[in-house]
Every structure is written in C-alpha cells, then in structure tokens.
Amino acid sequence: MSDTIELLEAIGQNATLRYASGEELAATLEQAQTSTALMAAVVSGDSSRLFEELGHKLMQHPQSSQTGHEDEESDEGDEPPLPPSPEHGKPSPQS
C-alpha cells in the first residue's frame, strides 16, 4: 500500500505524469511494478479495488454538540444592506 501512495504522490507532483494519457501512465506504472488495483484504476477507471487497497471507509458527518438557542437572539443589524436605488448617482434635473 505504501508503494501505491508513493506512486500517487509522484503522479500528483509530476505534471508530465498528471496530464499523461491513460496509455502513457499505464506504461509508466507497469515499469514501476505498481499494484494491480492502481493499474485497474488507471486502465479501466475502476477505482473500487484501489479504495479497498487503501482502506477507504465511508465517513459520516459529525453531529453537532452545541445546543445554543440562536432563534432567540436579536437579529438587529444582521440584515444585508439594501441595493442602491436606480436613481442613485444620477444628476438631479435642473430647472
């Protein structure tokens, strides 16, 4: 797994590899004797095996632990300013 991470890091840091075609990248990874999971992700776009290799786990959103009562607070001054009127900045008509 550490070899896979190092190869992914090298790809990210090297613009030639990052923007290489799938075939070019596959040839480079083949020379580096990369894992079959990384090779499958590059060649066929199947990243599921790569997720398994790296131990990908679905993360859940943390639950909020704050119990404030924001609705009871004053909202004065929290309103956005009104847009300028269309006449703002126009010269006043002269008589």
Contact map, one row per residue, 1 for C-alpha under 8 A:
11111000000000000000000000000000000000000000000000001100000000000000000000000000000000000000000
11111100000000000000000000000000000000000000000000000000000000000000000000000000000000000000000
11111110000000000000000000000000010000000000000000000000000000000000000000000000000000000000000
11111111000000000000000000000000011001000000000000000000000000000000000000000000000000000000000
11111111100000000000000000000000000000000000000000000000000000000000000000000000000000000000000
01111111110000000000000000000000000000000000000000000000000000000000000000000000000000000000000
00111111111000000000000000000000010000000000000000000000000000000000000000000000000000000000000
00011111111100000000000000000000000000000000000000000000000000000000000000000000000000000000000
00001111111110000000000000000000000000000000000000000000000000000000000000000000000000000000000
00000111111111000000000000000000000000000000000000000000000000000000000000000000000000000000000
00000011111111101100000000000000000000000000000000000000000000000000000000000000000000000000000
00000001111111101100000000000000000000000000000000000000000000000000000000000000000000000000000
00000000111111100100000000000000000000000000000000000000000000000000000000000000000000000000000
00000000011111111100000000000000000000000000000000000000000000000000000000000000000000000000000
00000000001111111110000000000000000000000000000000000000000000000000000000000000000000000000000
00000000000001111111000000000000000000000000000000000000000000000000000000000000000000000000000
00000000001101111111000010000000000000000000000000000000000000000000000000000000000000000000000
00000000001111111111000000000000000000000000000000000000000000000000000000000000000000000000000
00000000000000111111100000000000000000000000000000000000000000000000000000000000000000000000000
00000000000000011111111110000000000000000000000000000000000000000000000000000000000000000000000
00000000000000000011111110000000000000000000000000000000000000000000000000000000000000000000000
00000000000000000001111111000000000000000110000000000000000000000000000000000000000000000000000
00000000000000000001111111100000000000000010000000000000000000000000000000000000000000000000000
00000000000000000001111111110000000000000000000000000000000000000000000000000000000000000000000
00000000000000001001111111111000000000000100000000000000000000000000000000000000000000000000000
00000000000000000000011111111100000000100110000000000000000000000000000000000000000000000000000
00000000000000000000001111111110000000000000000000000000000000000000000000000000000000000000000
00000000000000000000000111111111000000000000000000000000000000000000000000000000000000000000000
00000000000000000000000011111111110000100000000000000000000000000000000000000000000000000000000
00000000000000000000000001111111110000100000000000000000000000000000000000000000000000000000000
00000000000000000000000000111111110000000000000000000000000000000000000000000000000000000000000
00000000000000000000000000011111110000000000000000000000000000000000000000000000000000000000000
00000000000000000000000000001111111000000000000000000000000000000000000000000000000000000000000
00110010000000000000000000001111111101100000000000000000000000000000000000000000000000000000000
00010000000000000000000000000000111111100000000000000000000000000000000000000000000000000000000
00000000000000000000000000000000011111110000000000000000000000000000000000000000000000000000000
00000000000000000000000000000000001111111000001011001000000000000000000000000000000000000000000
00010000000000000000000000000000011111111100001011000000000000000000000000000000000000000000000
00000000000000000000000001001100011111111110000000000000000000000000000000000000000000000000000
00000000000000000000000000000000000111111111111011000000000000000000000000000000000000000000000
00000000000000000000000000000000000011111111111111000000000000000000000000000000000000000000000
00000000000000000000010011000000000001111111110000000000000000000000000000000000000000000000000
00000000000000000000011001000000000000111111110000000000000000000000000000000000000000000000000
00000000000000000000000000000000000000011111110000000000000000000000000000000000000000000000000
00000000000000000000000000000000000000011111111000000000000000000000000000000000000000000000000
00000000000000000000000000000000000000011111111111000000000000000000000000000000000000000000000
00000000000000000000000000000000000011011000111111100000000000000000000000000000000000000000000
00000000000000000000000000000000000000001000011111110000000000000000000000000000000000000000000
00000000000000000000000000000000000011011000011111111000000000000000000000000000000000000000000
00000000000000000000000000000000000011011000011111111100000000000000000000000000000000000000000
00000000000000000000000000000000000000000000001111111111000000000000000000000000000000000000000
00000000000000000000000000000000000000000000000111111111000000000000000000000000000000000000000
10000000000000000000000000000000000010000000000011111111000000000000000000000000000000000000000
10000000000000000000000000000000000000000000000001111111000000000000000000000000000000000000000
00000000000000000000000000000000000000000000000000111111100000000000000000000000000000000000000
00000000000000000000000000000000000000000000000000111111110000000000000000000000000000000000000
00000000000000000000000000000000000000000000000000000011111000000000000000000000000000000000000
00000000000000000000000000000000000000000000000000000001111100000000000000000000000000000000000
00000000000000000000000000000000000000000000000000000000111110000000000000000000000000000000000
00000000000000000000000000000000000000000000000000000000011111000000000000000000000000000000000
00000000000000000000000000000000000000000000000000000000001111100000000000000000000000000000000
00000000000000000000000000000000000000000000000000000000000111110000000000000000000000000000000
00000000000000000000000000000000000000000000000000000000000011111000000000000000000000000000000
00000000000000000000000000000000000000000000000000000000000001111100000000000000000000000000000
00000000000000000000000000000000000000000000000000000000000000111110000000000000000000000000000
00000000000000000000000000000000000000000000000000000000000000011111000000000000000000000000000
00000000000000000000000000000000000000000000000000000000000000001111100000000000000000000000000
00000000000000000000000000000000000000000000000000000000000000000111110000000000000000000000000
00000000000000000000000000000000000000000000000000000000000000000011111110000000000000000000000
00000000000000000000000000000000000000000000000000000000000000000001111110000000000000000000000
00000000000000000000000000000000000000000000000000000000000000000000111110000000000000000000000
00000000000000000000000000000000000000000000000000000000000000000000111111000000000000000000000
00000000000000000000000000000000000000000000000000000000000000000000111111100000000000000000000
00000000000000000000000000000000000000000000000000000000000000000000000111110000000000000000000
00000000000000000000000000000000000000000000000000000000000000000000000011111110000000000000000
00000000000000000000000000000000000000000000000000000000000000000000000001111110000000000000000
00000000000000000000000000000000000000000000000000000000000000000000000000111110000000000000000
00000000000000000000000000000000000000000000000000000000000000000000000000111111000000000000000
00000000000000000000000000000000000000000000000000000000000000000000000000111111100000000000000
00000000000000000000000000000000000000000000000000000000000000000000000000000111110000000000000
00000000000000000000000000000000000000000000000000000000000000000000000000000011111000000000000
00000000000000000000000000000000000000000000000000000000000000000000000000000001111100000000000
00000000000000000000000000000000000000000000000000000000000000000000000000000000111110000000000
00000000000000000000000000000000000000000000000000000000000000000000000000000000011111010000000
00000000000000000000000000000000000000000000000000000000000000000000000000000000001111110000000
00000000000000000000000000000000000000000000000000000000000000000000000000000000000111110000000
00000000000000000000000000000000000000000000000000000000000000000000000000000000000011111100000
00000000000000000000000000000000000000000000000000000000000000000000000000000000000111111100000
00000000000000000000000000000000000000000000000000000000000000000000000000000000000000111110000
00000000000000000000000000000000000000000000000000000000000000000000000000000000000000111111000
00000000000000000000000000000000000000000000000000000000000000000000000000000000000000001111100
00000000000000000000000000000000000000000000000000000000000000000000000000000000000000000111110
00000000000000000000000000000000000000000000000000000000000000000000000000000000000000000011111
00000000000000000000000000000000000000000000000000000000000000000000000000000000000000000001111
00000000000000000000000000000000000000000000000000000000000000000000000000000000000000000000111
